[in-house]
Amino acid sequence: MIYLDNAATTAVKQEILDTYNELNRSFFANPSSPHRLGKEVDVLLLQAKKNILSTFNLNNHRVIFTSGATEANNMFLKGAYLNYKNRGNKIVTSAGEHPSVRATLYQLAKHFEAEIVEIPLLSTGEVDLDKLKKAIDKNTIICSLIAVNNETGAINDIEEVAVFLKSFPKCLFHVDATQAVGKVELSYQNVDAFTFSAHKLGGVKGSGALIVKKHIKLVSLLSGGTQEEGYRAGTPNVAANIVLAKTLRLAIDDQKRNEEIIKAVFGKMMSFLQSFNRVKLNSTSLGSPYIVNFSLLDRKASVIVEALSNKDINVGTLSACSSRLDKLSPTILSMSNDESLASNTIRVSFSNETKLEEVDEFITELKNVLSEVKYG
């Protein structure tokens, strides 16, 4: 079996799974309970938050545990907009956002009168920074931008945007860092809020966090108890939350060590696709080496992906969160203005466990299925 869909999710690291199982066995109490075991669990949760902030080298932020980046994106965008909409109603974002951001903003526009300004992408996949800067004004209360595009791996200049937004103190800067954390070197010091998920880092599914500056207040989406400072009522997933700190630490510690492996498989894949005249390459060598995206020119991507799957080679098409709903990739459409390219994308994505021989086999089988499958 060859797995090249790590941008959708990764296999859980054995070390993480062992710790998670042990925590479930030994520290199962409700941290809100007044007894000794409950208090011990509460202490572990607080220490996990401190460890996460320490790993990111942050002093002015706080951690809110969530079920993943989708919930965290919803929590911040809806919570911040509803709390600060007296300042203005404009939100500036890009055409390359993850569905959890895009759909959230559409909902705010439909039901809460938010003005959403979507900035187009350059042909290389990054947001057009000149147009983004021109769109931000005194009525803008949120700028939401993905750090690393989940389809193409294009890297946005988060630091430049953060510096620019210092001139607009009423505008909060939100970053979806799901494909960046543990993979691409970025500083989050000047970011007001960012999100990530454990399962992109070899962690357990159903675990993630919103990291937000301490002074920022949100309208709670889940009412009930006072868990997570009142922002996420309900008994927490204790083991997943505690082990998130370890998942993050291991990912950051391994980031440098993984570079040689990742650059080798990325380079081999890019070299092949650059010389293969049956595809249009949508990723660039300047993007994240964990993701390569291309469009088929003479075959239907969904058919080819299924044919590869039948050969036990697993790759993706659109974002895993949208592939069953959308026929076109908004990211590729904005980059190319070409519906045929946007409807026929394939994404291959790597982990430190990806081997060069697996890339070789993918290349061989891709050529084979393109020859075997008839289309048009």
Secondary structure, DSSP 8 states (H G I E B T S, - for coil): -EE-BTTT-----HHHHHHHHHHHHH--S-TTSSSHHHHHHHHHHHHHHHHHHHHHT-SSEEEEEESSHHHHHHHHHHHHHHHHTTS--EEEEETT--HHHHHHHHHHHHHH--EEEEE-B-TTSSB-HHHHHHH--TTEEEEEEESB-TTT--B--HHHHHHHGGG-TTSEEEEE-TTTTTTS----TT-SEEEEEGGGTT--SS-EEEEEETT-----SB-SS-GGGGTB-S---HHHHHHHHHHHHHHHHHHHHHHHHHHHHHHHHHHHHHH-TTEEE---TTS-TTEEEEEESSS-HHHHHHHHHHTTEE-BSS-TTTTTT-SS-HHHHHHH--HHHHTSEEEEE--TT--HHHHHHHHHHHHHHHHH----
